[in-house]
Amino acid sequence: MTFTKDTDSNNAANTLQNSRKTVNPFAGLSVILRPTETSSTAIALREWLVEVDTAPIWIPLRKIDGVTKIMPVLPEAILYENLMRSLLGQIAENSLVEWREKAYEVGGVEVNSHSLHTIQIAISAVKALPPTLGRAIHALCFRWFANANSELAETLHKQDHLPITIGLEYCSPKKNLLKISLLQKELLAPLLWGMNADLGNEITLAGIPCRLGGWIDITQATSYEKLVQLPTQNFIEFQFLTPTSFKQGKNIQPFPLPELVFNGLLRRWNLFAPEALKFPSIEWNAVVSAYELKTYAMKMEGGAEIGAEGLVRYRFTDSEQARIATTLAHFATFAGIGRKTAMGMGQVKGG
């Protein structure tokens, strides 16, 4: 939703619980900036909003088609409703701002109401990064949450099933893309608030000096409501991008059997989806119709985890199971599949 110029800390546990009981339309906000030659009355963007209880921090998004967007970020999503009113009032009064020594006109405000997000940030290092970054990245993300709200970080740390998945995409020996997926809209605000101090600055991972990118890219965003409306597919294909494995009894199973894949996704969906959209237990009758897999060891501190990478195609003959599996397959791009998805395992492309 876009509002144009012409359109007329609670504790963490309570925040997450209350967000499920009340309708909170905001996951985030973005301000659209349009270059202008007029700069005589431009106000520095950080000083532009003066009548707000908590001053936002401003985080730039990746430019798309030359459009500059910046997110005013607050530590909790419940604060965005008041911020939205302040933004619209300020735009009506003075829409000229200065950002990084350039003048812009604030052309509008976009509301992000999605529940599911994947954000991406570049990480560059002074020397080749080791393959054992899973725990270091996991700890970094929890530090960011703690920067915004220590009780939130503690609450997340105690959860058996995290509403977060983390992955690294290899670009070169000295560069990776950090990808963080969030399964609850309320987590986007504190994550961005907490990472702000590191954006564009030096951090240390596994003892190696690195530099975090200066802007973020929201590469995917959708809602649980939209996922259940997708057209049903009888054939579902996954590309397993990082080693994927499953707990099967007391053993670890690297082969992505249909019941392991879709029961795991079903459990995670029912944990985080709205009550009205939850699915019943299913005894899956899908079959593997094709696969091209190899097992790989994902190196971690203290050892390695064996898992499968590659392509698997599943066939569903039951129309209702196919409908639910279609929803879960698209959910998997955010939730990951299998074990240790918050440390880089189980990253997939699906659908």
matplotlib code that plots the C-alpha trace (Angstrom):
import matplotlib.pyplot as plt

x = [0.0, 1.4, 0.3, 1.3, 1.7, -1.9, -3.4, -5.3, 9.2, 6.9, 8.6, 9.3, 7.2, 4.1, 4.8, 4.9, 1.9, -0.2, 0.6, -1.2, -4.3, -4.5, -4.5, -1.2, -1.1, 2.5, 5.7, 7.6, 7.4, 9.4, 9.7, 10.0, 12.6, 12.6, 15.6, 14.9, 16.9, 15.1, 17.2, 16.6, 14.2, 15.4, 15.8, 18.3, 16.3, 17.4, 16.0, 12.9, 10.6, 10.7, 7.3, 7.7, 8.2, 11.0, 13.1, 13.5, 16.7, 16.9, 18.0, 18.4, 17.0, 18.5, 17.6, 15.2, 14.7, 16.5, 13.9, 15.4, 13.6, 14.6, 13.0, 12.3, 12.9, 11.6, 12.4, 8.9, 6.3, 3.5, 5.1, 4.6, 1.0, 1.9, 5.0, 2.7, 0.6, 3.7, 5.1, 1.9, 1.6, 5.3, 4.9, 1.9, 4.0, 7.4, 8.3, 11.9, 14.7, 18.4, 19.9, 23.6, 24.2, 21.5, 18.1, 14.9, 11.2, 9.3, 7.0, 5.0, 5.1, 4.7, 3.2, 4.7, 2.0, 3.6, 4.1, 7.0, 10.2, 13.6, 16.3, 19.7, 23.0, 26.4, 29.4, 32.9, 36.1, 39.7, 40.6, 38.8, 36.0, 35.9, 33.0, 32.3, 30.3, 26.9, 27.2, 28.9, 26.1, 23.5, 25.1, 25.3, 21.6, 20.8, 23.1, 21.1, 17.8, 19.4, 20.5, 16.9, 15.3, 17.3, 14.1, 13.0, 16.4, 16.1, 12.5, 13.7, 16.7, 14.4, 12.1, 12.5, 11.2, 12.6, 10.6, 13.9, 16.1, 19.6, 21.6, 24.8, 25.1, 28.7, 29.8, 33.6, 36.2, 35.9, 32.2, 29.0, 25.4, 23.7, 20.0, 17.7, 14.1, 11.5, 8.2, 6.6, 6.1, 6.8, 10.5, 11.4, 11.5, 13.7, 16.1, 16.7, 16.9, 19.5, 21.7, 21.7, 24.9, 26.7, 25.5, 28.4, 30.8, 33.3, 32.3, 34.2, 33.1, 35.0, 37.9, 38.1, 37.4, 34.5, 32.5, 28.7, 26.9, 25.5, 22.0, 19.5, 17.5, 14.1, 14.3, 11.0, 7.9, 4.4, 1.7, 0.3, -3.1, -1.5, 0.2, -3.0, -4.5, -1.8, -3.0, -2.7, 0.2, 0.2, 4.0, 6.2, 9.9, 12.5, 16.1, 18.0, 20.6, 22.5, 22.8, 19.4, 18.7, 16.0, 15.6, 14.0, 13.6, 17.1, 18.8, 19.6, 18.1, 19.7, 17.2, 14.2, 11.3, 7.9, 6.6, 9.7, 9.7, 6.0, 5.3, 8.2, 6.8, 3.3, 4.5, 6.3, 3.3, 0.9, 3.2, 3.4, 0.4, -2.9, -5.2, -7.8, -5.2, -3.7, -3.9, -4.9, -2.5, -1.9, -0.8, 1.0, 0.7, 3.1, 5.8, 9.2, 8.9, 12.5, 15.6, 19.2, 20.9, 24.3, 25.3, 27.6, 29.1, 28.3, 31.3, 30.4, 32.3, 32.9, 32.2, 30.2, 26.6, 25.8, 22.8, 21.5, 21.7, 20.1, 16.7, 13.7, 10.3, 7.2, 3.9, 0.6, -2.5, -4.8, -6.1, -6.5, -3.0, -1.7, -3.4, -1.8, 1.6, 1.6, 1.2, 3.9, 6.3, 6.2, 6.4, 9.6, 11.5, 11.1, 11.0, 13.7, 13.4, 14.7, 17.3, 19.4, 17.8, 18.9, 22.5, 22.4, 21.1, 18.0, 17.9, 15.6, 13.9, 10.5, 7.2]
y = [0.0, 3.4, 6.8, 9.6, 13.2, 13.8, 11.1, 12.7, -1.0, -3.2, -6.4, -8.8, -11.7, -9.5, -7.8, -11.1, -12.5, -9.3, -9.0, -12.3, -11.0, -7.6, -6.5, -4.8, -3.8, -2.7, -4.7, -1.6, 1.6, 3.0, 6.6, 7.3, 10.0, 11.8, 13.9, 17.6, 20.7, 22.7, 22.6, 26.0, 24.6, 21.0, 19.6, 16.9, 13.7, 12.7, 16.0, 16.0, 14.2, 16.2, 15.5, 11.8, 10.0, 7.8, 9.1, 6.6, 5.4, 5.6, 2.5, 2.7, -0.1, -1.2, 1.1, -0.5, 1.1, 4.2, 4.7, 5.7, 4.2, 4.6, 2.8, 4.8, 2.0, 1.8, -1.0, -2.3, -2.7, -1.5, 2.0, 2.4, 3.5, 6.8, 7.1, 6.9, 9.7, 11.8, 11.1, 12.1, 15.3, 16.2, 15.6, 18.0, 20.6, 20.3, 17.5, 18.6, 16.7, 16.3, 12.8, 12.2, 15.7, 15.6, 17.2, 15.1, 15.5, 12.9, 11.5, 9.1, 6.4, 2.7, 0.4, -3.0, -5.3, -8.7, -11.4, -13.2, -11.5, -12.4, -9.7, -9.7, -7.9, -8.2, -9.3, -8.6, -9.8, -8.9, -12.6, -15.8, -16.6, -20.1, -22.5, -22.8, -19.6, -21.0, -20.5, -17.1, -15.8, -17.3, -15.4, -12.2, -12.2, -12.8, -9.9, -7.7, -8.7, -8.1, -4.6, -3.7, -5.7, -8.1, -9.8, -10.5, -12.1, -14.2, -15.3, -16.3, -18.1, -20.3, -21.3, -24.9, -23.7, -20.4, -18.1, -17.3, -19.0, -17.9, -18.6, -17.5, -17.3, -17.6, -14.9, -15.1, -16.2, -12.8, -12.0, -13.6, -12.5, -13.0, -13.9, -13.8, -15.0, -14.0, -15.9, -13.2, -9.6, -8.3, -9.4, -7.1, -3.9, -5.1, -6.9, -3.8, -1.5, -3.8, -4.2, -0.5, 0.3, -2.4, -1.4, -0.1, -0.8, -3.4, -6.6, -9.7, -13.2, -16.2, -13.9, -12.4, -8.6, -8.1, -5.2, -5.3, -3.7, -0.2, -1.0, -3.9, -5.6, -7.1, -9.8, -11.6, -10.6, -12.1, -13.2, -16.4, -15.4, -15.0, -18.4, -20.3, -18.7, -20.0, -22.3, -26.0, -28.0, -31.8, -31.9, -29.9, -29.5, -28.4, -27.3, -28.0, -25.2, -26.2, -29.6, -30.7, -33.5, -34.7, -36.2, -39.6, -41.3, -41.4, -41.2, -38.4, -39.0, -37.1, -38.2, -35.8, -38.3, -36.7, -37.3, -35.8, -32.7, -31.9, -32.9, -30.6, -27.7, -28.4, -28.2, -24.9, -23.5, -24.3, -22.6, -19.3, -19.0, -17.3, -19.6, -19.6, -20.8, -23.8, -27.2, -30.6, -33.5, -35.3, -38.8, -38.0, -40.3, -38.4, -40.1, -39.0, -38.9, -37.7, -36.7, -35.7, -35.5, -35.6, -35.7, -33.0, -32.2, -28.7, -27.8, -26.3, -25.6, -28.9, -31.1, -31.4, -32.1, -34.4, -33.5, -33.7, -31.0, -31.0, -31.5, -33.5, -33.7, -35.0, -36.1, -35.8, -37.7, -36.4, -33.0, -31.7, -32.9, -31.2, -28.0, -27.9, -29.1, -26.2, -23.7, -25.4, -25.5, -21.7, -21.3, -23.4, -20.6, -18.6, -21.4, -23.7, -27.5, -29.9, -29.4, -26.3, -23.9, -21.0, -22.0, -22.2, -25.8, -26.6, -23.6, -24.3, -22.9, -24.4, -24.2]
z = [0.0, -0.9, 0.6, -1.8, -1.0, -2.1, 0.2, 2.7, 25.0, 26.1, 27.1, 24.3, 25.4, 25.7, 22.4, 20.5, 22.3, 22.0, 18.3, 17.7, 19.6, 18.0, 14.4, 13.6, 9.9, 10.0, 9.6, 8.3, 6.4, 3.5, 2.4, -1.3, -2.2, -5.6, -6.6, -6.9, -7.8, -5.1, -1.9, -0.2, 2.4, 2.6, 6.1, 7.0, 6.9, 10.5, 11.7, 9.5, 12.0, 15.2, 16.9, 17.5, 20.8, 19.5, 16.7, 13.9, 12.4, 8.6, 6.7, 2.9, 0.7, -2.5, -5.4, -7.9, -11.3, -9.9, -7.1, -3.7, -0.7, 2.9, 5.9, 9.1, 11.6, 15.2, 17.7, 17.8, 15.0, 17.3, 17.2, 13.4, 13.6, 15.4, 13.1, 10.1, 11.3, 11.9, 8.4, 6.7, 8.7, 8.0, 4.3, 4.2, 6.0, 4.3, 1.9, 1.0, 2.7, 2.4, 2.4, 1.9, 0.7, -2.0, -2.0, -2.4, -2.3, -0.2, -2.8, -0.5, 2.1, 1.5, 4.1, 4.5, 6.0, 5.0, 7.6, 5.8, 4.8, 3.4, 3.7, 2.3, 3.3, 1.8, 3.9, 2.6, 4.4, 4.2, 3.6, 2.6, 4.9, 6.5, 5.7, 9.5, 9.8, 10.8, 14.5, 14.1, 11.9, 14.3, 17.2, 15.2, 14.5, 18.1, 19.0, 16.7, 18.4, 21.8, 20.7, 20.2, 23.0, 25.3, 26.5, 22.9, 22.2, 25.4, 24.4, 21.0, 22.4, 24.5, 21.6, 20.3, 16.8, 15.8, 13.5, 11.8, 9.1, 8.1, 5.1, 3.3, -0.4, -1.7, -4.1, -3.9, -1.2, 0.4, -0.2, 0.9, 1.0, 4.3, 4.0, 6.9, 6.7, 9.3, 9.8, 12.0, 10.9, 14.4, 14.1, 11.2, 13.2, 16.1, 13.7, 11.6, 14.6, 16.2, 13.0, 12.2, 14.1, 12.0, 8.6, 6.5, 9.4, 10.4, 12.2, 13.2, 12.1, 13.2, 14.1, 10.7, 10.1, 7.8, 6.5, 6.4, 3.5, 4.0, 2.8, 2.9, 0.2, 1.0, -1.6, -0.8, 1.2, 1.3, 3.8, 5.0, 3.5, 0.0, 0.2, 0.8, -2.3, -4.7, -7.5, -6.6, -8.1, -8.4, -8.9, -6.5, -7.0, -4.5, -5.1, -1.9, -1.9, 1.3, 3.1, 4.4, 6.9, 9.2, 12.6, 12.1, 15.5, 17.0, 13.6, 11.1, 7.7, 4.7, 2.1, 1.8, 2.1, 1.5, 5.0, 6.6, 4.3, 4.5, 8.1, 9.2, 7.1, 8.4, 12.0, 11.4, 9.5, 12.3, 14.9, 13.1, 10.8, 11.9, 13.7, 10.9, 8.4, 10.3, 8.7, 10.2, 10.6, 7.4, 6.5, 3.3, 0.3, -2.0, -3.9, -5.1, -8.9, -9.7, -7.9, -8.4, -5.1, -3.5, 0.1, 1.4, 4.8, 6.1, 8.3, 11.7, 14.8, 16.5, 13.5, 10.3, 9.4, 6.6, 4.4, 0.8, -1.9, -5.3, -6.9, -5.8, -7.4, -5.6, -7.0, -5.3, -6.4, -3.6, -4.6, -1.0, -0.1, -3.3, -2.3, 1.2, -0.1, -2.7, 0.1, 2.2, -0.7, -1.1, 2.7, 2.6, 0.8, 4.0, 6.6, 5.2, 5.5, 8.0, 10.8, 11.8, 9.4, 11.7, 11.1, 7.3, 6.6, 4.7, 2.4, -0.6, -3.7, -4.1, -5.7]

ax = plt.figure().add_subplot(projection="3d")
ax.plot(x, y, z, "-o")
ax.set_aspect("equal")
plt.show()
